Amino acid sequence: MRKLYFLLAGLGIGAVIGCSAPPQGVLIDSFEGDINARTVDYGAGQGSSLKVEADKSLKVCGSQSLKLDYDLKPSSYMWIARGYNLDVAGAAKWLVKPSEVAWEKYNAISIYMYGGNSDAVIAFDIKDAQGEFWRFIIDDDFGGWKEIICPFSQFFVRGDWQPESATRNEVLDFPIMSFQFEPRMPGEGRCNFDCVKVVK
């Protein structure tokens, strides 16, 4: 009986310690549900083409990932965004609202990307609480799924373009309201993304 008591007590202490451990991350988007022009804010200009859809054959979180097929022309642009305060209201499909994330507990965003060793360059942008865009560069120099850790300290203010409504103070103001992907190298390409998470 005494052995049983100590065993249960030890389990109780372990449970308390486990519950008090700091959170390791918050999943904000895994691209579940319908993926189309009503749930993703995306587009392309100057002759470029972009197809955005769900891919159930490649995934890390949930039942599908976000797949991009694109043809980027020189001196052109494209974007694929999810989150809040976007032109497509239905793109606000995060699993948690920005105000529900304890941003002060985290110092990075992680993304899973399915690489194809294509040497493509993908810009990963976040838009802060004041509407200012910040950028992190991802190189497609690997094959298969890889978790890309994007520390907030390594984002830089976009110098090529900012919305007229943005407060351009060069301070990353929380909460983050949206994120977007932008292929940067001209040519045809394909990539998948999944599991966008705020992490330590």
N, C-alpha and C positions, 0 to 999 in steps of 0.2 A: 504493500500500500504506500509506504514511504517513497519507494522508487517511482511509483506512478505519480505521486504528488510532485516530486522534483522534475519529472519529465514534463508534466503539464505546465509547471511554473516556467521551465526553460522555454517551452514553446510560446508561452504568453509573452515573455520578455523578447523573444525573437520577433514575434508579430509586432510588438510596439516599436522595436528598432526598425523593422522593415517599413512600417507605415510612416515613420518620421523621416525617412530618407528623402532628400530633395528630389523634385521631379527632374527627369532626364530629358524631357522634351514634350512638345505639344504638337500633335498632327493637325495641320490647318487645312490641308486639301489633299485628297487622294483621287480626284477626278472620277468619282463614281456618278452613276446616273447618266442622263442624256448629255452628250457632248455635241453641241451645234452652235449656230450663230445666235441662239437665244440664251445660251449658258456660258459662252466664252466670247470675250471682246477681242476680235482679231480682224486683221485686214492687211492689204499689201498695196503698194503704189507703183506707178511708173512702169507698168508692164510685167511686174512680178506676179507670181501665182502662189497660192497657199491653200492647202487642204488640212483641216483640223478634224480629228475624229477619235473615237474611243478604240482602243486596241485590247481585246480580251485575250489575245495569245501571249502578250508580254505584260507582266504586271509584277509588282512587289507588294503593294498594299491593296487589299480589296480584290475586286474582280476584273479590273481593267486599268490601263494607263492612258495618258494623253499622247496621241501620235501626231506628228507634224510631217507633212510632205510638202516640199516647197521648191520653187525655182526663183532664186533671187537674182535680179538683173543688176548690172553695175550702176552705182549711184542711185539705187532704189532703197526701199525700206519695207519692213513688215513687222508686225507685233502680234503677240498672243497673250492675253491678260485675263486674270481672274482676281476677284476681290470686290472692294467697295468703292463708290464714287467713280464708277466707270460709265461710259456711254451706254453700255448694255447692262441694264439693271439686273437681269437674270444671271450675270456673271458673279454675283455675290453668293457663291456656293461654298464658302469656307465652312468647315465643320464647327468652328467657333468664331464668334464675332471678334473684331480687333480689340474692342473694349474688354473682352473677357480673358485676354491673355495677359499674364503678369510679365510684361516685357523686361522689367528690371532683373528678372531671374535668369535671363538668357542673353547670350552674346553672339548668336549666329543663326542662320537659316540653313537647313540641309535639304538637298533635292537628290532623288535618285534619277540618273540619266542612263539610258541605254546607248552606249557608244558604238560607233562603227569604224573607228580609226580613220575617219575621213579627213582629218585636219581642219574640219570646220570650226568656226568660232561662234559661240552663242553668248550673247549678252543677256545676263539675268538682272533685270531692273526691279527695284522696289520703290513704291511711292509712299512718302511719309505723311504724317498728319497734316502738314502744311502744303501738300501737293507737289513737293519737290522730288524729282527723280534721282535715284542713286543707282550705280551700276557695279556689277561684278562680272568678270569675264571667265567663261568656261571654254576650254579647248577640248575638242573631240579627238583625243589622242589615246584612246583605250577602246577595248571591245567588251560588250556585254554590260550588265548593270553595274553601276558604281555610285556610291553615295558621295555627293559633292558637298563639302562643308564650306559655307560662305560666311566668314566672320563679319560682323557689322563693321569692325574696324578696317576691313579691306574693301568696303564699298567706297566709291568716289562719286562726287556730284557729276551728273551728266553735263558736259559743256556744250554739246552740239544742239541740244533742244531742251526746253522746259515749257510746261503749259503757262499761258499768260496769267492764269489764276494762282499759280504757285507762289508761295512766299520763299524767295530765294535767299535763305540765310546761311546756307552751307552748314547747317546743323541737322543731324538725323533726328527728327522729331517723332517720337512714338505717340500713338501706336502706328505701326505699318498698316496701310489701308489696302494695298494691292501689290501684286507682282506680275511681271511679264517676261516673256522670252522673245529675243530678237536675233535671228540668224544674221551674221555680219559678213560672211564670205560669199561673193557672187557664185552662182551655180546651183545645180540641183542637189537636194539633200533630204535626209529623213532622220528623225530622232524621236525618242519617246521619253516622257517624264512621268514621275510618280512620287508619292510620299513627300510632299512639301511640309517641312516640320521646323518649328522653332526649337533650338537646342542650346545646351551649355557646351 
